[in-house]
């Protein structure tokens, strides 16, 4: 019943911007830490950014100053604004929800982001 549906991926030139969205259903959105992860071919899945219930954010060093994570609890949606994109940002981006206390995880199916040089 839990669904995390990503959207907003695509092809963009280096230096450009994209905004990813993740619409959640089947869970208590406000009770989950939300996050974005990414995985490039042949690479492990790495954390990109997280946002807590209270709105505190954390970012991977590689995206600090370029990416912004936000959430809209009224819409059960988390966003990732990506600016100044680089070819090394190319990956499948996955939405993640972690229920506080229990630690139960849920994942979206991912959306492809491709940054051309």
NORFENTA-V240996 format. One record per residue. SS is DSSP state (H for helix, E for strand, L for the rest). OMEGA is omega in whole degrees, -180 to 180 (NA if undefined). BURIAL is b if it has 9 or more other C-alpha atoms within 8 Angstrom, else e. Layout:
SS OMEGA BURIAL
SS OMEGA BURIAL
//
This chain:
L 177 e
L 177 e
E 171 b
E -173 b
E 179 b
E 174 b
E 175 e
L 178 b
L 180 b
E -179 b
E -179 e
E 177 b
E 176 b
L -177 b
L -179 e
L -176 b
L 172 b
E 172 b
E 176 b
E 176 b
E 176 b
E 179 b
E -176 b
E 174 b
E 178 b
L 177 e
L 175 e
L -172 e
H -176 b
H 179 e
H -177 e
E 163 b
E -179 b
E -179 b
E 172 b
E 175 b
E 177 b
E -179 b
E 175 b
L 180 b
L 179 e
L -178 e
L 175 e
L 176 e
L -175 e
E 175 e
E 176 b
E -177 b
E 174 b
E 174 b
E -176 b
L 177 b
L -179 b
L 177 e
L 175 e
L -176 e
E 173 b
E -177 e
E 168 b
L -179 b
L -175 e
L -177 e
L -180 b
L -179 e
L -180 e
L -177 b
E 176 b
E 175 b
E 178 b
E 179 b
E 176 b
E -176 e
L 179 e
L 180 e
L -177 e
L -174 b
E 173 b
E -176 b
E 170 b
E 175 b
E -176 b
E 179 b
L 179 b
L -174 b
L -180 b
L 177 b
H 179 b
H 173 e
H -180 b
L -177 b
E 165 b
E -178 b
E -176 b
E 173 b
E -178 b
E 174 b
E 177 b
E 178 b
E 179 b
L 180 b
L -177 e
L -178 e
L 180 e
L -176 e
E 171 e
E -176 b
E 169 b
L -178 b
L 177 b
L 175 b
E -175 b
E 171 b
E 179 b
E -179 b
E -179 b
E -180 b
L NA e
//
